[in-house]
Amino acid sequence: MTHGRAIALMVLVTLMWSIAGVLTRHLEAARTFEVTFWRSFFNAAFMAVALLLWKGRGLWEELRHGAWPLWVSGVMWSVMYTCFMVALTLTTVANVLVTMALGPLMTALLARLTLRHRLPAHTWGAIVVAGAGIAWMYGREWAVAELRHLVGTLVALGVPLAAAINWTVIQHTTQQPNDARRRDMLPAVLIGAVISAAVTLPLAWPFQARAHDLGLLATLGVFQLAVPCLIAVQLARVLPAPEVALLALLEVIFGVAWAWLGANEVPSPHALQGGMLVLGALVFNEAVGLRRTARVSTVPLSEISLTRQGDQRWH
């Protein structure tokens, strides 16, 4: 997969992720942990069927013999699933998405510490500018927030923290030099859904969701969660972890727009201005990255060979 195609698919992933807030606002009876349970349940059901059709009995072998990265990733997926939906029931869509926008910075720092990634200056600059845009968007709202909104924001912090660990673990696994040590991380999405559903089931009882709510929650479990997460895991093999997290910031813009259009959660002028900063930072970072990729691909092979020989003689 080319870098440009991977970026386009990641944008599609963020668009699918972004519908969670607006659909949640149209639930009639389901609340808090029941919302989380049903979304994770439908996610797990879809993932189990899809992976069984794809892998057959090999799925159980992968789960039984899965190394630590598979299970760490699964636990991180469960934290992301649970914290995200619980936070949405406590505070506004915008507050949750803005808190999640801390993900690129957390991922970049963690990848730098654990994987020794050297991020280019333009990526660091994009993270800083995007962070400034996020702060400008909702800084004033946080200053006068009610206790419920503050608790929701604290719960939402679990999402970018778990995401940073998750993307770093996935990238660590895909970069292993030994093929035998490279694990397929797709079953981790299933593990996360099962853990999230199991943990929230006792807290969700007794169920109150009706047919209308179950339809929306099934949509969330399959099309807002399972399908885009499967795509995102595959894209993590192509895109660096910090870049995946940075592109995921588009979910903030898309999610706020959906909540505005579909749930009358009107963003303030500061939100619109900050959103433009975020989009500008993303476009700038990706444009520079694509230009560098194109420049490297046009370097003659003879020059690369001479450079490598020169490096060998120097050392």
C-alpha positions as CSV (number, residue, x, y, z in Angstrom):
1,M,0.0,0.0,0.0
2,T,1.3,3.4,-0.9
3,H,1.7,6.2,1.7
4,G,-0.9,8.3,0.0
5,R,-3.5,5.5,-0.1
6,A,-2.8,4.8,3.5
7,I,-3.5,8.4,4.4
8,A,-6.8,8.4,2.4
9,L,-7.9,5.3,4.2
10,M,-7.0,6.7,7.6
11,V,-9.1,9.8,6.8
12,L,-12.0,7.4,6.1
13,V,-11.4,5.6,9.4
14,T,-11.6,8.9,11.3
15,L,-14.9,9.7,9.5
16,M,-16.4,6.4,10.6
17,W,-15.1,6.9,14.2
18,S,-16.6,10.4,14.4
19,I,-20.3,9.3,14.2
20,A,-20.3,8.0,17.8
21,G,-21.2,11.2,19.5
22,V,-24.1,12.2,17.3
23,L,-25.6,8.6,17.4
24,T,-25.2,8.5,21.1
25,R,-27.3,11.7,21.5
26,H,-30.2,9.9,19.8
27,L,-30.4,7.0,22.3
28,E,-33.7,6.9,24.1
29,A,-33.3,4.6,27.1
30,A,-29.8,3.1,27.2
31,R,-27.4,4.9,29.5
32,T,-23.7,4.9,30.5
33,F,-22.4,1.4,31.0
34,E,-25.3,-0.2,29.1
35,V,-24.3,1.9,26.1
36,T,-20.7,0.7,26.4
37,F,-21.7,-2.9,26.9
38,W,-24.0,-3.1,23.8
39,R,-21.5,-1.3,21.5
40,S,-18.7,-3.7,22.7
41,F,-21.0,-6.7,22.4
42,F,-21.9,-6.0,18.8
43,N,-18.3,-5.2,18.0
44,A,-17.2,-8.5,19.5
45,A,-19.9,-10.5,17.6
46,F,-19.0,-8.9,14.3
47,M,-15.2,-9.4,14.9
48,A,-15.7,-13.0,15.9
49,V,-17.6,-13.9,12.7
50,A,-15.3,-11.9,10.4
51,L,-12.1,-13.4,11.9
52,L,-13.5,-16.9,11.9
53,L,-14.5,-16.6,8.3
54,W,-11.0,-15.3,7.4
55,K,-8.8,-17.4,9.7
56,G,-10.9,-20.4,10.6
57,R,-9.4,-22.5,13.4
58,G,-6.2,-20.4,13.1
59,L,-7.9,-17.7,15.1
60,W,-8.1,-19.9,18.2
61,E,-4.4,-20.8,17.7
62,E,-3.4,-17.2,17.5
63,L,-5.4,-16.4,20.7
64,R,-4.0,-19.3,22.6
65,H,-0.4,-18.8,21.6
66,G,-0.6,-15.0,21.4
67,A,2.5,-13.2,22.8
68,W,2.4,-10.3,25.2
69,P,1.9,-7.6,22.5
70,L,-1.4,-9.1,21.4
71,W,-2.9,-9.1,24.9
72,V,-1.5,-5.7,25.8
73,S,-3.0,-4.3,22.7
74,G,-6.3,-6.1,23.5
75,V,-6.4,-4.5,27.0
76,M,-5.7,-1.1,25.5
77,W,-8.5,-1.5,23.0
78,S,-10.9,-2.3,25.9
79,V,-9.8,0.8,27.8
80,M,-10.4,2.9,24.7
81,Y,-13.8,1.4,24.1
82,T,-15.0,1.8,27.7
83,C,-13.6,5.2,28.6
84,F,-14.8,6.8,25.3
85,M,-18.5,5.8,25.7
86,V,-18.6,6.4,29.4
87,A,-17.1,9.9,28.9
88,L,-19.7,10.6,26.2
89,T,-22.5,10.0,28.7
90,L,-20.9,12.5,31.2
91,T,-19.9,15.4,29.1
92,T,-20.2,16.9,25.6
93,V,-19.0,15.3,22.4
94,A,-16.6,18.2,21.9
95,N,-15.0,17.8,25.3
96,V,-14.4,14.1,24.8
97,L,-13.0,14.6,21.3
98,V,-10.8,17.5,22.3
99,T,-9.3,15.4,25.2
100,M,-8.6,12.6,22.8
101,A,-6.6,15.0,20.7
102,L,-3.8,14.7,23.2
103,G,-3.1,11.4,21.5
104,P,-0.5,12.5,19.0
105,L,1.7,14.1,21.6
106,M,1.4,11.1,23.9
107,T,2.1,8.7,21.0
108,A,5.1,10.8,19.7
109,L,6.7,10.9,23.2
110,L,6.1,7.2,23.9
111,A,7.4,6.2,20.4
112,R,10.4,8.4,21.0
113,L,11.1,6.7,24.4
114,T,10.4,3.1,23.5
115,L,11.0,2.8,19.7
116,R,13.7,5.5,19.4
117,H,11.7,7.2,16.7
118,R,13.2,10.4,15.5
119,L,10.3,12.6,14.4
120,P,10.9,15.2,11.8
121,A,10.7,18.8,12.8
122,H,7.5,19.4,10.7
123,T,5.7,16.6,12.6
124,W,6.6,18.1,16.0
125,G,5.5,21.5,14.7
126,A,2.2,20.1,13.5
127,I,1.6,18.5,16.9
128,V,2.3,21.8,18.7
129,V,0.1,23.8,16.3
130,A,-2.7,21.3,16.6
131,G,-2.5,21.3,20.3
132,A,-2.7,25.1,20.3
133,G,-5.8,24.9,18.2
134,I,-7.4,22.4,20.6
135,A,-6.6,24.6,23.6
136,W,-8.1,27.6,21.7
137,M,-11.2,25.7,20.8
138,Y,-12.3,24.7,24.3
139,G,-10.1,26.4,26.9
140,R,-12.8,28.8,28.0
141,E,-15.4,26.1,28.2
142,W,-13.3,23.9,30.5
143,A,-12.7,26.9,32.8
144,V,-16.4,27.1,33.7
145,A,-17.3,23.5,33.4
146,E,-19.6,21.6,35.9
147,L,-18.3,18.8,38.0
148,R,-19.9,16.2,35.7
149,H,-18.1,17.6,32.7
150,L,-14.8,17.6,34.5
151,V,-15.3,13.9,35.5
152,G,-16.2,13.1,31.9
153,T,-13.0,14.8,30.7
154,L,-10.9,12.9,33.2
155,V,-12.4,9.6,32.0
156,A,-11.8,10.6,28.4
157,L,-8.1,11.0,29.2
158,G,-7.9,7.2,29.3
159,V,-8.5,7.1,25.6
160,P,-5.4,9.0,24.3
161,L,-3.2,7.3,26.9
162,A,-4.4,3.8,25.9
163,A,-4.2,4.7,22.2
164,A,-0.6,5.9,22.6
165,I,0.4,2.6,24.2
166,N,-1.6,0.6,21.6
167,W,-0.2,2.2,18.5
168,T,3.4,1.9,19.9
169,V,2.9,-1.8,20.7
170,I,1.4,-2.5,17.3
171,Q,4.3,-0.7,15.6
172,H,6.9,-2.5,17.7
173,T,5.4,-5.8,16.6
174,T,5.3,-5.0,12.9
175,Q,8.9,-3.8,12.9
176,Q,10.3,-7.1,14.2
177,P,13.2,-8.3,12.0
178,N,12.2,-11.9,12.5
179,D,9.1,-13.0,10.6
180,A,8.2,-15.5,13.4
181,R,8.0,-12.7,15.9
182,R,5.7,-10.5,13.8
183,R,2.2,-11.1,15.1
184,D,-1.1,-10.4,13.4
185,M,-2.6,-7.8,15.7
186,L,-6.2,-8.0,14.3
187,P,-7.4,-10.5,17.0
188,A,-6.5,-7.8,19.6
189,V,-9.5,-5.8,18.5
190,L,-11.7,-8.8,19.3
191,I,-10.0,-9.3,22.7
192,G,-10.6,-5.6,23.6
193,A,-14.3,-5.9,22.7
194,V,-14.8,-9.0,24.7
195,I,-13.0,-7.5,27.8
196,S,-15.0,-4.3,27.5
197,A,-18.3,-6.2,27.2
198,A,-17.5,-8.5,30.1
199,V,-16.4,-5.7,32.5
200,T,-19.4,-3.5,31.8
201,L,-22.1,-6.2,31.8
202,P,-22.6,-6.3,35.6
203,L,-22.8,-2.5,35.6
204,A,-25.2,-2.4,32.7
205,W,-27.8,-4.7,34.3
206,P,-30.8,-4.4,34.2
207,F,-31.0,-3.6,30.5
208,Q,-33.2,-0.7,29.4
209,A,-32.4,-0.4,25.7
210,R,-35.2,-0.8,23.3
211,A,-35.2,-1.8,19.6
212,H,-34.4,1.7,18.5
213,D,-31.4,2.0,20.8
214,L,-30.2,-1.5,19.9
215,G,-30.2,-0.6,16.2
216,L,-28.1,2.5,16.9
217,L,-25.7,0.6,19.2
218,A,-25.3,-2.2,16.6
219,T,-24.4,0.5,14.1
220,L,-21.8,1.8,16.5
221,G,-20.4,-1.6,17.3
222,V,-20.0,-2.6,13.6
223,F,-19.5,0.4,11.5
224,Q,-18.2,3.0,14.0
225,L,-15.9,0.5,15.8
226,A,-15.1,-2.9,14.3
227,V,-14.6,-2.0,10.7
228,P,-12.5,1.2,11.1
229,C,-10.4,-0.5,13.9
230,L,-9.6,-3.4,11.6
231,I,-8.5,-0.9,8.9
232,A,-6.5,1.1,11.4
233,V,-4.6,-1.9,12.6
234,Q,-3.6,-2.7,9.0
235,L,-2.6,0.9,8.4
236,A,-0.3,0.9,11.4
237,R,1.9,-1.4,9.3
238,V,2.4,1.4,6.8
239,L,2.1,4.7,8.7
240,P,4.3,5.5,11.7
241,A,2.5,5.5,15.1
242,P,2.8,9.3,15.6
243,E,1.4,9.9,12.1
244,V,-1.6,7.6,12.7
245,A,-2.3,9.5,16.0
246,L,-2.0,12.8,14.2
247,L,-4.3,11.9,11.4
248,A,-6.8,10.6,14.1
249,L,-7.2,14.3,15.1
250,L,-9.6,14.6,12.2
251,E,-12.1,12.8,14.3
252,V,-12.3,15.9,16.4
253,I,-13.4,18.0,13.5
254,F,-15.7,15.5,12.0
255,G,-17.2,14.6,15.4
256,V,-17.9,18.2,16.3
257,A,-19.5,18.8,12.9
258,W,-21.8,15.7,13.2
259,A,-22.8,16.8,16.8
260,W,-23.6,20.3,15.4
261,L,-25.6,19.1,12.5
262,G,-27.3,16.1,14.1
263,A,-27.7,16.9,17.8
264,N,-27.7,20.8,17.9
265,E,-24.5,20.9,20.0
266,V,-23.4,24.2,18.4
267,P,-19.7,24.9,18.7
268,S,-18.4,28.3,19.7
269,P,-16.5,30.7,17.4
270,H,-13.3,29.6,19.3
271,A,-14.1,26.0,18.4
272,L,-14.3,26.9,14.7
273,Q,-11.1,28.9,14.8
274,G,-9.2,26.2,16.6
275,G,-10.5,23.6,14.2
276,M,-9.0,25.5,11.3
277,L,-5.7,25.5,13.1
278,V,-5.9,21.7,13.5
279,L,-6.8,21.1,9.9
280,G,-4.0,23.4,8.7
281,A,-1.5,21.6,10.9
282,L,-2.6,18.2,9.4
283,V,-2.5,19.4,5.8
284,F,0.9,20.9,6.3
285,N,2.4,17.8,7.9
286,E,1.0,15.5,5.3
287,A,2.1,17.7,2.4
288,V,5.7,17.9,3.6
289,G,5.7,14.1,4.3
290,L,4.4,13.3,0.8
291,R,7.0,15.6,-0.8
292,R,9.8,13.9,1.1
293,T,8.5,10.5,0.1
294,A,8.3,11.5,-3.5
295,R,11.9,13.0,-3.4
296,V,13.3,9.8,-1.9
297,S,11.5,7.6,-4.5
298,T,13.1,9.7,-7.4
299,V,16.7,9.2,-6.2
300,P,18.6,7.0,-8.7
301,L,19.6,3.6,-7.4
302,S,23.2,4.2,-8.3
303,E,23.4,7.2,-6.0
304,I,21.9,5.2,-3.1
305,S,24.5,2.4,-3.7
306,L,27.4,4.9,-3.8
307,T,26.2,6.5,-0.7
308,R,26.0,3.2,1.1
309,Q,29.5,2.2,-0.1
310,G,30.8,5.6,1.1
311,D,29.2,5.1,4.5
312,Q,30.8,1.6,4.8
313,R,34.3,2.9,3.9
314,W,33.8,5.8,6.4
315,H,32.9,3.3,9.2
